[in-house]
């Protein structure tokens, strides 16, 4: 995965900035500043994409703290083989967020799901 931050020139005109290196450290993926309409940063973006594919780089797993992680583990276990079309961890996070679409997709999960979240 590679993140491209586009239109950074417009952001800078407003006096705003993003620490791309810090964002890379937090997320564990390459972050490339680009101005696509002017072609700025496109070569660097291409290099980072190729590097991510060749070296199979994946983002860091975000840890939400012990209480949330325990709930996620319980929800993932409760979901079992229920296929929502999404990764089970992402589905569990959306259930904790009370996402209506994901709740309807995961209706097949046992009753424990609604009690955990």
C-alpha positions, 0 to 999 in steps of 0.5 A, a space after each residue: 500500500 502507498 498513500 499519495 497526498 495530492 494537491 499539497 500545493 493548495 494546502 501549503 497556500 493555506 499555511 497547512 502542512 503534513 509531516 509525510 515522514 511521521 505519517 509513514 512511521 505511524 501507518 507503516 506504508 510509504 506516503 508520497 506528496 504529489 501535485 498530480 495536475 503538475 506532474 510533481 511527485 509522480 515518478 517518486 509515487 511510481 517508484 514507491 508503488 513498485 517497491 511496495 509490490 516487489 517487497 510486499 509491504 503491508 501497513 501496520 496493524 492499528 492497535 486500539 487498546 486492550 479493551 477494544 482489542 478484546 472486544 474485536 477478538 470476541 466479535 471475530 470469533 463470534 462471526 466465525 465463517 460469516 462472510 460479509 465480503 470484508 476482512 473479519 477484523 474490519 467487520 468487527 471494527 464496523 460492528 463496534 462502530 454500529 455501522 448499519 450496513 455491516 450489521 445487516 450483512 452480519 445478521 447471520 452471526 450468532 447472538 453474541 455479536 450484538 451483546 459484545 458491541 
